[in-house]
Amino acid sequence: MKTRIRIILLLVLSVWAVAMLALSPRFVAAHRETKGVEQTFAEYTNSLVSQRFDDAYRQCGSDFRSAMPYQQFVNLYQSLQMEYGPLKSARRSAYEVHGSVSPAVWRAVVDADLVYERKTISFEFVFHKEGGRWVLFGAEQL
């Protein structure tokens, strides 16, 4: 009986070890991509807080820039500030990064609160990889 339990335990351990070896590149890639999204989000929102709209706009992808010209982008954030006061900070409330290693297709969704002087507004930001770097693909006020 003890031999049978040992064999079953050894089999389960072997399957687990093989699975970890097979999946470890995905875990490493997911961790690396998550760090990239966090950095891009921080650069984007820090630029908005500092009212460096040109720096924030540079964090946007080509599809985003095609859909929203720079002046419209600036007008949007300035109108929010006129209505709710200066943007004080951005707080990330949740995020999800998913993709595949081969072929390398990554997407991230970040839920965040933009904290203005008079009101906190929830947004959902969508990022994707473009030219090897994370960029803002779209945003929606929740």
C-alpha angles and dihedrals in degrees: 000000000000090000091053092051090049091051092049091046091048090049093050091047091050093051090048092050092049091048091050092050091048095047100038095090088057092049091049092047092047091051092049092047092047090055089050092052092047091052094048092047091049092049091048097049094040088055090051092049090050090046090238092143094169090059091047091049090053087062089062123095126241093258090053092048090048091053096043121032118216096256092051088050091052092045091053095055094039091052090052089052092048090053101039105021128248120340105252102181147328122240120198108220101178141350140186126197118188138164146112133271096221114061092019104235116152134177132175134193118200122190111202143164118230105211112212124180094259104022143019115226124197119223137179113217121195120203132185138175117267122174091350096306136090115255136173110264099178147333135211131191109232 
